Amino acid sequence: MSILLTREEFKKQVFERDSYLCVNCGSTADDAHHIIDRVLWGNGGYFIENGVSLCGKCHLLAEQTFLSCDELRILAKIQTVVLPDHFFLDEKYDKWGNIVLPSGMRIKGELFGEENVQRILPVEVLTSFLPYIKYPRTMHFPWSENLQNDDRMHDNIDFFTGKEVIGTIKIDGECTSLYPDYIHARSIDSKYHESRTWIKALHGQIKHEIPTGWRICGENMYAKHSIHYHYLKSYFYIYSIWDENNIALSWDDTVEYASILGLETVPVFFRGIWGAETRGQLEQAFKAYQDASQDPVEGYVVRVTGRVPYKDYRRSYAKWVRKGHVQTTQFWMREKVVPNELEIRP
């Protein structure tokens, strides 16, 4: 298990491990470089496995990402990869938290728009970014009941204190993002699958209504995953809409825009200012929704009602999943597609 160090101990231990020499060129080391930038960590990222000794010239190459994270780990003989809790374990990242695809193209991370990142990355790197964004990981509440191996939990939820939040029902579908010119599931390069035919047809109908640079994110509910639904209002439920600056609209603006498009948003069961009594109120409201629901309910997601910049997502959202909920396996797409059912309206 990786040990979190103080800033001083981090520098000392990294230099000692690397014999005070730059791991890339062998000259005298000037910097204990963070492989993944410390801003992306809730604790500063002062793990010896997240540090390498570099001279000034090679440090700049690493900051510009010409020396990749994997290359630096190999040079320093680091065998354990440590990542911030909200990162995906099956992805490769550059120094600034951008996802690096096997093709060499990149997906913008939460720090991409920051002035210092834009200034340090050279043009040849900046032009390698796709115009599409991977939906971020939603971390669990500390009291969430059903964590899987790759799930992550908030240490605390102080970031909600004093803010207006909503509780929305977590539904069991496939995370899907719609742009004016593209559609993908959580993986940017989503391939054809029968369960995506309906949502692609919907996208064809509304894509001209999506402003340039915007994306609509929601749950594709056409196919049964862990839960077989019988009373859906739609096969697509919106949970966020992002503008050209990679900022999620406020919840009220999300609902208004969804209404204009004639689309559903995820059900809201609670709204209020987060304080000492909120957890109890939230759980009471959720139980009432759960008792009245004709379909099984897997959990809930809480978000602040205001606008949410992409870089603040992990401090603006949290989820709870009930005990005994069976997560969809990675092999569900190989199974026969069983359509969920829509409620019969009078």
N, C-alpha and C positions, 0 to 999 in steps of 0.2 A: 504494500500500500504506500502510495506517495505521501511524503511528509511536507506540510506547508511550512516554509521557513520565513524568517524575517527578511527584510530587504538586504540587510548587511550580511546575514548568514548565506543568503542566496548567492550573492556576489562572491563571497569567500569560498563556498563549496564548489561553485561552478569553476572558478579559477583554479582551485586545487585539483579538481578532477582532470582538468585539461592542461595541467602543468604550466599555467599562466601563458600559454601559447595559443595563438589563433588556430582553431581547428581546421580552417580552410587552407591557409598559406604557411602556417608555421612561425610567423613572426610574433613579436610580443603582443599579448592580448591587451586591448584597451577597454572592451565592454563585455559585460555579462548580458548577453542578448536574450530577450524573451522570444522563444520560438513562436508562440502564440501570444499576441500583444496582451499586456497586463490589464488593459481597459476591458477586455472581453471576459475577464474573470470577476466573480463577485468578491474574491479574496486576494486579488493582486497577482495570482498565478506564480507565486514564488516557490515553485517546485524545482528541484535540481534537474528533473527530467524535462523541464520546460526552458532550460537555459543552456547556452553554449558560449564559449569564449571566442571573441572575434577582435581583430584589429580594426582600426577605423575604416579602412578601405572595404574590407569584407563585411563590416557591419552595415555599410551603406548598401552593398549588394543584397544583403539579407532584408533590409528595410524595403528595398525596391522589389523584393521577391524573386530576384534573379537566382538567389540561393534558396531553394525550396525548403520547406519544413522537413520533409523526408530526407533530403540531402544533409541537412544540418544534424539530424539525429544520427545518421550513419557516420558522419565525420566524427561526432562526439561519442560514438559507440553507445548511444542511448537505445535500450531495447524496449522500454515501456513508454507507450504514447499516452500522454495525459492531455485531456481536452476539457474545456469549460462544460459544466453540467448540461447546458442547453444546446450543445452541439450534437450532431448525429454521428454515432460511432462508425457508420458505414460510409462516411464521406471523407474526402481529403480537403484540407483547408490550407490557405496561405497564411502568412503572418498576421494579416488584418481580418481573418475570419471569413474571407470569401471562399466559396466552394470551388475547387479545381476539378474539372471533369477529365476523364481519360483522354479526351480529344485535345486538352490544353486550354479549351475555353473555360470561362469562369462565370459564376453566378454571384451577384452582388450580395455581400453580407451586411451586417448592421452598421459597420463603420465606413462603408464605401463612400457615403456622401460627406464624411467629415473633412474639413478643410485640410488638416495635416495629411490625411491619406491621399486626397486628390493631389496634393503638392508633391508627395514623395514618390507616387507611382508614375513611371515614365509613360509616354504616349503608347509605346508598343504593348505595354501591359493593359492600359486603360481601354485600348481597342479590342481586347480579347474578351470583354464581358458581354454576355447575352442580355437581351432586354427583358428577361423573365426572372421571376423571383421565387425561390422555394419557400413554402409556407413554414414559419418558424415552429419550433417545438413548444408545446404548452406544458409547463411543468405542473406537477401535482401539488395539491394542498398537503400540509404536514399530516393531516388526518385521513388522507385518501386510503381506501381499503385494499385496492387491487393494483399493485405495481408489478410490472413485468420486468424482465432482465434489463431492457434498455430504457426504462422509464426513469425520470429524475424528479426529485421532490424539492420544493422550496424549503430552505432552512427556517424562514419565517415569512410572514406576509405583511410586514409593517408598511410596505409600499402602498397598500390599500387604505391605510388609516386616514380618515377625514375626507376621502374621495367618494363621489357618487359612483356606485357600481350597479350592474345588473347581473342576475343569475339566469343563465340560459340552459336549456336542456341539451345535453350531449347526446347526439344520435350516431348510430353505428353505420356509417357509409364510407365513401372514399373522398378524401380531401381533393378538391378540384378548383383550379383557377382559370378564369375566362378573361381573355384580353380582346382587343379589337381584331387581332390577326392570329390568335393562337389559343390553344386550350391544352392544359396538362394536369395530371394528377400530382401527388406529392413529388414524384420524380419528374424533372423537367422534360425528359425525352420519352414521355409516356407512349407506349405502343398501342396498336389496335387491340381492343378487347370487346367482346359482345356487350358487356355491362356498360360500356361507354358510348354506345350508339345513340341512346336517347339524349344524353347530355350534349353530345356533339350536334345533334339536330337542334336542340334548344339554342346552343351557341350560334348556329347559323342564322337563327331567327332574330337574335338580339345583338349580335356583335357590332352592328352599325350604330347602336345606341351607346356603346362603351367609349368614352373619350380616350383620345390618344394618351398613352402612358398609364392608363388606369387598369385595374384588374378587379374582378369580382370573385371572391373566394367563398366556397360553400361545400356542402356535403352532397355528393352524388349518391342518391338513395335507390337507384333502380334495382340493384341486385342485393339479395340477402347476403349478409356477412355472418355475424354471430347471432343476430336477431332477425327473425322473420316478421316484418311489419305488415299489418293488415289495414291500418287506418291513417296512412300518410295523406297529407294535403297536396303534396307535390313530390316529384322525384329529385328536386333540388331545393336545398335550404341554405340561404345565405347567412354567413356569420361575420363577414367583414368585407368592406370595399375600400380599396387603396387608390390614392390619387397619384398624379405624375411625380410627386415629391416623395413617394413611398411612405405616405402617412395614411393610416387607417382613419376613415371618416368617423365622426362621433356616431354613437348608436342611433340617435334620432335622425341624423342625416342618412344613415344606412337604411333605416326603415323607410324613409321618404323616397329614396332613390329606388329601392326594391319595389315599392308600390307603383312607381311610375312605369317600371318594367313589367309589372304584373307578376312579380316573383315573391316567394315566401321567404321569411327570415326564420331563424331558429326560434322556438318558443321561449318567451321570457316568463319566469315564474316569480322573480323577485327584483325589486329596485329600491335602493336606499343608500344612505351615507354609511360607510364602513366604520364601525366603532366596536366597543367592548361587547355589545349584545348581538352583533350582526350574525355571528356564526349560528347561534341558536335560532334566530329569526329565519336565516337562510335554510337551515335544515328542516324547520317546521314547514316553511312554504314548499320546499322540495317534496316532503312527505305527502303534503296535500295534493300536489300535482301528480305524484307517483300513484297515490290511491285512486285518483280519478281517471288515470290514463288507461285506455283500452289496449295499448301496446306496452311491452316491457320498457323500462327506462334504465339506461346504463349508468347515468351520472349527470354531472352538471359542470358548466364552465362559467367562471366569473370574470368579467372584464370591467374596466373603468368605462364610464359612459362617454367621456370626452375623446378627442382625437388622440391617436397613438402613433408616434413616429416608430418606424420599424426597429430602430435601435433600442426603444424602450419597451418592446413587446414583453420581454421576460419579466418586467417589473409592472406589468399592467394586466396580466392574465394568470389564472390558475384554474386547475380542474380537479374534480373529485370523481372517482369511479367506484361503483359499488362492489362489495365483496362477492365473489362468485361469477362476475362477468367474464365470459370467455373472450379474450381478444382474438380478432381475426388473424389467422396464421398467414405467413408470407406466401403460402401455397393456395390461397382461396381462389386465385385467378385460374388455377388449373382444374378447378372443379366445375361441374355443370352449373350454369347460371340459373338461379331460381329468382324470378322477379318478385320484389315486394309488391304490396297491394295498396291501392289508393282507397280512401274512404268513399263511400257512396253518398253523394250529396243530393238533397231533394231538388 
